[in-house]
Amino acid sequence: MKLRPLGSSGADLPSIGLGTSRYHGGAGPLRRGIELGAWIDTAESYGSEGIVAEAVAHQRERVFVATKVSPGHLEYHSLLRAADASLRRLSTDYIDLYQVHFPSTRVPIAETMGAMETLVDQGKVRFIGVSNFSTSQLVEAQEATSRHPIVSNQVRYSLTRRDVEAELLPYCQDNDVTLIAHTPLDRGGLTARSLITRRPAIDALEQVASEVGASWAQVALAWCLSRPNVVVIPKSDKVERVEQNCASPDIVLTMDQIEMLNRVA
Ligand SMILES: NC(=O)c1ccc[n+]([C@@H]2O[C@H](COP(=O)([O-])OP(=O)(O)OC[C@H]3O[C@@H](n4cnc5c(N)ncnc54)[C@H](OP(=O)(O)O)[C@@H]3O)[C@@H](O)[C@H]2O)c1
């Protein structure tokens, strides 16, 4: 599995993470993904931390595990309690990447980041991330940390959802923040003809997939990974699709193919 630097942390992150929102595949597909070198993304709100615990049992140190704190738990003490609850559900004593799931209009970001830094100081969290933060919200969050950097921002990014390219992605690339692309297959919309409604996406994916001998899903993921600083977290309940997704970093797209796919949006 290809690795990408995780923000400015000095650590590396595999370019494929296994998404677990609305995940119903049991421990098997996650274990297979781990075997293939993938990391795992969950959240306190997904109800999947328990199955992640099962998948990483007896191999915790091999797997990079990320989870998220929900918007209702962003006050200082509430956040510390939420992290302890995630640690219990994950059956672990540390979280590799703890992410603020959504920005808050209610709780000052300095209070939330203060709690996140405390968790790193306590050894319960290795790295701090955010999710669904705009560029200005990310900058504010960065300014609110003093001891531990924000290493990632998890946002929606795919061939057909490219709004982050205007500002957020270049900012992340220039400032050593990893962009974790959630919903990289557009919830399955980029995986098969019957699911796609956008005609240019059909044509480009079909052509490139046949040129490189890969599935549409693999091309859609490889396209995201053609961007510096980006990793992807596709979700699948099925072992064979996890295997396919984990092989996508090995697909090398030519500049012409990337350009053709760029024109889709
Ligand atoms: N931070 C946030 O606010 C946020 C929001 C949304 C999502 N996320 C994260 O991002 C992850 C992924 O997003 P998502 O689950 O919404 O959508 P997604 O990964 O874009 O798409 C998942 C869909 O694609 C199908 N699929 C996966 N691999 C495939 C393949 N190789 N061939 C054909 N179909 C394939 C899956 O079906 P099967 O399962 O049946 O294979 C499922 O229907 C989530 O699980 C979660 O971890 C984060």
PDBQT file of the ligand as one rigid body, heavy atoms in Angstrom, charges set to zero:
ROOT
HETATM    1  N1  LIG A 301     -16.627  13.300   7.783  1.00  0.00    +0.000 N 
HETATM    2  C1  LIG A 301     -17.855  13.219   7.299  1.00  0.00    +0.000 C 
HETATM    3  O1  LIG A 301     -18.720  14.074   7.550  1.00  0.00    +0.000 OA
HETATM    4  C2  LIG A 301     -18.192  12.075   6.400  1.00  0.00    +0.000 A 
HETATM    5  C3  LIG A 301     -19.378  12.114   5.625  1.00  0.00    +0.000 A 
HETATM    6  C4  LIG A 301     -19.634  11.016   4.791  1.00  0.00    +0.000 A 
HETATM    7  C5  LIG A 301     -18.738   9.943   4.755  1.00  0.00    +0.000 A 
HETATM    8  N2  LIG A 301     -17.612   9.951   5.532  1.00  0.00    +0.000 N 
HETATM    9  C6  LIG A 301     -16.642   8.825   5.513  1.00  0.00    +0.000 C 
HETATM   10  O2  LIG A 301     -16.368   8.475   4.168  1.00  0.00    +0.000 OA
HETATM   11  C7  LIG A 301     -16.636   7.090   3.983  1.00  0.00    +0.000 C 
HETATM   12  C8  LIG A 301     -17.050   6.811   2.563  1.00  0.00    +0.000 C 
HETATM   13  O3  LIG A 301     -18.205   7.542   2.202  1.00  0.00    +0.000 OA
HETATM   14  P1  LIG A 301     -19.584   6.823   1.854  1.00  0.00    +0.000 P 
HETATM   15  O4  LIG A 301     -19.616   5.538   2.588  1.00  0.00    +0.000 OA
HETATM   16  O5  LIG A 301     -20.686   7.775   2.123  1.00  0.00    +0.000 OA
HETATM   17  O6  LIG A 301     -19.550   6.635   0.289  1.00  0.00    +0.000 OA
HETATM   18  P2  LIG A 301     -18.490   6.077  -0.801  1.00  0.00    +0.000 P 
HETATM   19  O7  LIG A 301     -17.328   5.436  -0.173  1.00  0.00    +0.000 OA
HETATM   20  O8  LIG A 301     -18.269   7.202  -1.760  1.00  0.00    +0.000 OA
HETATM   21  O9  LIG A 301     -19.387   4.976  -1.544  1.00  0.00    +0.000 OA
HETATM   22  C9  LIG A 301     -19.793   3.822  -0.881  1.00  0.00    +0.000 C 
HETATM   23  C10 LIG A 301     -20.670   3.047  -1.840  1.00  0.00    +0.000 C 
HETATM   24  O10 LIG A 301     -19.899   2.548  -2.935  1.00  0.00    +0.000 OA
HETATM   25  C11 LIG A 301     -20.019   1.128  -3.009  1.00  0.00    +0.000 C 
HETATM   26  N3  LIG A 301     -18.682   0.614  -3.368  1.00  0.00    +0.000 N 
HETATM   27  C12 LIG A 301     -17.538   0.690  -2.646  1.00  0.00    +0.000 A 
HETATM   28  N4  LIG A 301     -16.503   0.165  -3.320  1.00  0.00    +0.000 NA
HETATM   29  C13 LIG A 301     -16.990  -0.269  -4.503  1.00  0.00    +0.000 A 
HETATM   30  C14 LIG A 301     -16.410  -0.904  -5.630  1.00  0.00    +0.000 A 
HETATM   31  N5  LIG A 301     -15.090  -1.200  -5.700  1.00  0.00    +0.000 N 
HETATM   32  N6  LIG A 301     -17.219  -1.226  -6.683  1.00  0.00    +0.000 NA
HETATM   33  C15 LIG A 301     -18.544  -0.931  -6.648  1.00  0.00    +0.000 A 
HETATM   34  N7  LIG A 301     -19.154  -0.317  -5.609  1.00  0.00    +0.000 NA
HETATM   35  C16 LIG A 301     -18.379   0.016  -4.539  1.00  0.00    +0.000 A 
HETATM   36  C17 LIG A 301     -20.486   0.679  -1.651  1.00  0.00    +0.000 C 
HETATM   37  O11 LIG A 301     -21.296  -0.474  -1.712  1.00  0.00    +0.000 OA
HETATM   38  P3  LIG A 301     -20.972  -1.822  -0.866  1.00  0.00    +0.000 P 
HETATM   39  O12 LIG A 301     -20.727  -1.421   0.562  1.00  0.00    +0.000 OA
HETATM   40  O13 LIG A 301     -22.211  -2.628  -1.065  1.00  0.00    +0.000 OA
HETATM   41  O14 LIG A 301     -19.765  -2.412  -1.524  1.00  0.00    +0.000 OA
HETATM   42  C18 LIG A 301     -21.332   1.867  -1.195  1.00  0.00    +0.000 C 
HETATM   43  O15 LIG A 301     -22.645   1.775  -1.743  1.00  0.00    +0.000 OA
HETATM   44  C19 LIG A 301     -17.716   6.808   5.035  1.00  0.00    +0.000 C 
HETATM   45  O16 LIG A 301     -17.881   5.436   5.264  1.00  0.00    +0.000 OA
HETATM   46  C20 LIG A 301     -17.164   7.575   6.207  1.00  0.00    +0.000 C 
HETATM   47  O17 LIG A 301     -16.115   6.866   6.834  1.00  0.00    +0.000 OA
HETATM   48  C21 LIG A 301     -17.330  11.010   6.337  1.00  0.00    +0.000 A 
ENDROOT
TORSDOF 0
